């Protein structure tokens, strides 16, 4: 089978796992809190990736002669952003629908070039600015403006999207000096898990008995979404360029919304559907326009 087709299937599978994981995240807080859920799923992601690290990259990493302080600093930053993105996303599900959380999360695709422009003086394509405006319009339609609880939840997701965006930017920078994606994926999960356990132990009750009550949800969100999906993401990006693969990854918002409608009966009215379409259109437009314009817009 063609390598690009395999990568395409990996990207779609990754988006499906990420999108449907919102259901597990939403259902997984009957007995545990959002901080505990985030910490536990990231820990499971670490253990799921650890065998791949030892099989494929352990011997290579041992031979690398790099400043350990720089590697540690980058892993801490990545872990911090990964923990923040997970926590804000998880807490938001206490206040807003899965569809809102899933769709607002993919705003990181538009935020990344904006961050690169303002912080690192990278060129960005003009398509980003109308895309941001479209996202604002879509967000107004998707969020229930008369419901303070939902507005608060949506705001948390948007804050989380900035964490995901910074996470993507710094992964790109880290790969330039330490091109070992499985190692990065593995130990960012460990770092993020340790960071997430701090508020979990401070504000929530943790025990193996309680965690076992959410075993299936944690297994799906941890092993599949935080672990296997990272592996699929790596395989997808081996043979697909960043812009097309980002469009595919944005499908997690679609998969999440559909799964919530089917499995959780979280009905989407015509305004929410229109908002989802506008936001996803903005995400796709922001990725396709630079390809046709043949201009660099600062993704890397």
HELIX and SHEET records of a PDB file:
HELIX    1   1 UNK A    3  UNK A   27  1                                  25    
HELIX    2   2 UNK A   34  UNK A   56  1                                  23    
HELIX    3   3 UNK A   58  UNK A   62  1                                   5    
HELIX    4   4 UNK A   68  UNK A   92  1                                  25    
HELIX    5   5 UNK A   98  UNK A  105  1                                   8    
HELIX    6   6 UNK A  108  UNK A  120  1                                  13    
HELIX    7   7 UNK A  127  UNK A  142  1                                  16    
HELIX    8   8 UNK A  148  UNK A  175  1                                  28    
HELIX    9   9 UNK A  181  UNK A  203  1                                  23    
HELIX   10  10 UNK A  208  UNK A  213  1                                   6    
HELIX   11  11 UNK A  215  UNK A  219  1                                   5    
HELIX   12  12 UNK A  220  UNK A  228  3                                   9    
HELIX   13  13 UNK A  229  UNK A  239  1                                  11    
HELIX   14  14 UNK A  242  UNK A  249  1                                   8    
HELIX   15  15 UNK A  252  UNK A  263  1                                  12    
HELIX   16  16 UNK A  270  UNK A  293  1                                  24    
END                                                                             
